[in-house]
């Protein structure tokens, strides 16, 4: 395996590590934001309860002070005030719930994005592994071919040293013996004498 393949695999591995760290940071931030929204919603609900309790106490005291003759007028005004406060508090609670839903949707979107990044990282790692394995197989195949060629050259050198292959004028000739042995499917080759 050459150094460029090793560098490519290492680069992909480093990129995967960085992507996983970014995804973990995003998930942590989302979880923290959801906790803050939930805490704000809880505090808002408590405030609504206190305001409702305070509004009811105010209405009762006002009715006692004014007396029987003004009871209807005060009750109507108190009911209108409580309804208005209740409506505003309901609007605030609805806004907080909408914000919580939005944050929840964003959290799900970030989770999907993180999953997508992880899938992409795995695919990239798999492709890098396949490329590395292919390069190793090609290098092994090439090395075997070169080794076979080197053995062939050594065989020719040994045959020449033993005198089985020689120069006869301008051509090569081979010593095959008195009864040459044949080789090949149709006997097209003659074996050299050892």
Backbone torsions as a table, in degrees:
resi	resn	phi	psi	omega
1	UNK	NA	129.3	-176.1
2	UNK	-82.7	168.6	-174.5
3	UNK	-68.1	-27.3	179.4
4	UNK	-68.2	-36.8	176.7
5	UNK	-66.2	-42.1	179.4
6	UNK	-63.0	-42.6	177.9
7	UNK	-63.0	-41.2	179.9
8	UNK	-63.3	-43.3	-179.6
9	UNK	-65.0	-42.1	179.8
10	UNK	-65.3	-39.4	178.1
11	UNK	-62.8	-43.9	178.9
12	UNK	-63.5	-42.3	-179.4
13	UNK	-63.7	-43.3	178.7
14	UNK	-63.2	-41.1	178.6
15	UNK	-62.8	-39.3	178.8
16	UNK	-63.9	-41.8	179.5
17	UNK	-62.6	-43.1	179.6
18	UNK	-65.1	-41.8	-179.9
19	UNK	-62.7	-39.9	-179.6
20	UNK	-68.5	-36.7	177.7
21	UNK	-65.1	-41.5	178.4
22	UNK	-63.5	-43.4	-179.4
23	UNK	-63.2	-39.4	178.6
24	UNK	-65.4	-40.9	178.1
25	UNK	-63.4	-42.1	179.3
26	UNK	-63.1	-41.6	-179.5
27	UNK	-65.8	-39.7	178.5
28	UNK	-63.9	-43.3	178.9
29	UNK	-63.1	-42.1	179.4
30	UNK	-62.9	-44.2	179.9
31	UNK	-61.5	-41.0	179.4
32	UNK	-64.8	-42.5	179.9
33	UNK	-65.1	-40.5	178.2
34	UNK	-63.8	-40.5	177.8
35	UNK	-61.9	-41.0	179.6
36	UNK	-64.9	-41.7	179.5
37	UNK	-65.5	-40.9	179.1
38	UNK	-64.7	-39.9	178.4
39	UNK	-64.9	-41.1	179.0
40	UNK	-65.1	-38.6	178.5
41	UNK	-65.4	-41.5	178.1
42	UNK	-63.2	-44.5	178.8
43	UNK	-63.4	-39.2	179.0
44	UNK	-65.0	-41.6	177.3
45	UNK	-61.8	-42.1	177.8
46	UNK	-62.7	-41.4	178.8
47	UNK	-63.3	-39.2	177.6
48	UNK	-61.5	-43.9	-179.8
49	UNK	-62.3	-43.1	179.9
50	UNK	-65.5	-40.8	179.8
51	UNK	-65.6	-39.5	178.4
52	UNK	-63.5	-43.9	179.0
53	UNK	-63.9	-43.0	178.8
54	UNK	-65.0	-38.2	179.3
55	UNK	-64.7	-40.7	179.3
56	UNK	-66.5	-40.0	178.2
57	UNK	-64.7	-40.5	178.8
58	UNK	-61.3	-43.2	-179.3
59	UNK	-62.8	-42.2	-179.4
60	UNK	-65.0	-42.6	-179.9
61	UNK	-65.7	-41.7	-179.6
62	UNK	-63.3	-39.1	179.2
63	UNK	-65.6	-38.7	179.4
64	UNK	-66.8	-39.5	-176.9
65	UNK	-70.9	-45.2	-175.0
66	UNK	-71.1	-39.0	177.1
67	UNK	103.1	-173.9	-174.2
68	UNK	-68.7	-38.1	-175.2
69	UNK	-67.2	-34.4	-176.0
70	UNK	-98.5	5.9	-174.6
71	UNK	-58.4	-44.3	-178.4
72	UNK	-64.4	-43.9	-178.6
73	UNK	-64.0	-45.9	-179.1
74	UNK	-66.4	-41.6	-179.4
75	UNK	-60.7	-43.0	179.0
76	UNK	-63.7	-44.3	179.5
77	UNK	-64.5	-41.6	179.7
78	UNK	-65.6	-42.9	179.9
79	UNK	-62.4	-41.2	177.7
80	UNK	-62.8	-42.0	-179.8
81	UNK	-64.8	-44.1	179.7
82	UNK	-64.3	-40.8	178.6
83	UNK	-62.5	-42.5	179.6
84	UNK	-63.9	-43.8	177.8
85	UNK	-63.2	-43.1	-179.9
86	UNK	-62.2	-41.4	178.8
87	UNK	-63.3	-44.3	179.9
88	UNK	-65.5	-42.5	178.4
89	UNK	-64.8	-38.3	177.5
90	UNK	-63.8	-40.6	177.3
91	UNK	-62.4	-42.2	178.6
92	UNK	-64.1	-42.0	178.8
93	UNK	-65.0	-41.1	177.6
94	UNK	-62.0	-41.4	178.3
95	UNK	-63.4	-41.6	179.5
96	UNK	-65.8	-40.0	178.7
97	UNK	-66.6	-39.4	177.2
98	UNK	-62.6	-41.1	178.0
99	UNK	-63.6	-40.2	178.8
100	UNK	-64.7	-41.1	177.9
101	UNK	-63.5	-42.4	178.9
102	UNK	-61.1	-44.3	179.1
103	UNK	-63.9	-38.6	178.6
104	UNK	-64.5	-41.7	177.4
105	UNK	-63.4	-40.9	178.5
106	UNK	-65.0	-38.7	178.7
107	UNK	-63.1	-43.8	177.9
108	UNK	-64.0	-40.2	178.5
109	UNK	-62.5	-41.8	178.5
110	UNK	-67.6	-35.1	177.1
111	UNK	-64.9	-42.2	177.2
112	UNK	-63.5	-41.2	179.6
113	UNK	-63.3	-39.8	179.0
114	UNK	-63.7	-43.2	178.3
115	UNK	-61.3	-42.2	177.8
116	UNK	-60.2	-42.6	178.4
117	UNK	-63.1	-41.4	179.4
118	UNK	-64.5	-42.2	177.6
119	UNK	-61.6	-44.4	179.5
120	UNK	-61.9	-39.6	179.2
121	UNK	-64.2	-42.9	178.9
122	UNK	-65.0	-40.9	179.1
123	UNK	-63.4	-44.3	179.4
124	UNK	-62.4	-41.5	178.1
125	UNK	-64.2	-42.0	178.7
126	UNK	-63.4	-45.4	178.6
127	UNK	-62.3	-40.9	177.5
128	UNK	-62.2	-40.7	178.4
129	UNK	-65.4	-42.4	179.0
130	UNK	-63.2	-43.3	178.9
131	UNK	-63.2	-41.0	179.6
132	UNK	-64.8	-42.2	178.9
133	UNK	-65.7	-40.5	178.1
134	UNK	-63.1	-42.4	179.0
135	UNK	-64.4	-39.6	178.7
136	UNK	-65.5	-41.4	179.5
137	UNK	-64.9	-42.2	179.4
138	UNK	-63.8	-43.1	179.3
139	UNK	-62.6	-41.7	178.3
140	UNK	-63.7	-45.3	178.9
141	UNK	-59.4	-46.7	-179.5
142	UNK	-62.5	-40.5	179.5
143	UNK	-64.9	-39.5	178.4
144	UNK	-64.2	-40.4	178.4
145	UNK	-62.8	-44.7	-179.6
146	UNK	-64.2	-37.7	178.6
147	UNK	-65.3	-41.9	178.2
148	UNK	-63.1	-40.3	178.3
149	UNK	-65.6	-38.4	179.0
150	UNK	-65.7	-40.3	178.4
151	UNK	-64.8	-39.2	178.6
152	UNK	-61.8	-44.5	178.4
153	UNK	-62.2	-38.9	177.8
154	UNK	-66.7	-38.4	178.1
155	UNK	-62.6	-42.2	179.1
156	UNK	-64.9	-41.5	179.1
157	UNK	-61.9	-45.3	178.6
158	UNK	-63.0	-42.0	179.3
159	UNK	-63.3	-37.8	178.5
160	UNK	-68.0	-41.5	179.5
161	UNK	-65.5	-34.0	179.4
162	UNK	-81.6	-11.9	179.5
163	UNK	90.1	8.7	179.5
164	UNK	-73.5	-28.8	173.4
165	UNK	-119.7	135.8	-175.9
166	UNK	-148.4	172.1	173.6
167	UNK	-95.0	129.8	175.4
168	UNK	-121.2	87.1	-175.5
169	UNK	75.6	-123.0	-179.7
170	UNK	-94.8	0.2	-176.0
171	UNK	-118.7	166.0	173.5
172	UNK	-90.8	146.1	175.4
173	UNK	-136.1	160.6	-176.8
174	UNK	-128.1	144.4	176.1
175	UNK	-89.6	118.1	-175.4
176	UNK	-115.8	-7.1	178.9
177	UNK	87.5	177.7	-176.1
178	UNK	-74.1	-37.2	177.5
179	UNK	-118.8	93.5	-175.6
180	UNK	-67.2	139.6	175.3
181	UNK	-92.3	139.6	-176.1
182	UNK	-103.7	158.3	-179.7
183	UNK	-144.2	153.9	178.7
184	UNK	108.7	168.6	-177.1
185	UNK	-59.7	-45.7	-178.9
186	UNK	-107.2	12.4	-179.3
187	UNK	72.2	28.7	-176.0
188	UNK	-76.7	-11.1	179.3
189	UNK	-112.0	150.6	176.7
190	UNK	-116.4	128.4	-179.0
191	UNK	-76.3	140.1	178.0
192	UNK	-74.2	152.5	178.2
193	UNK	-80.3	134.2	-179.0
194	UNK	-74.3	NA	NA
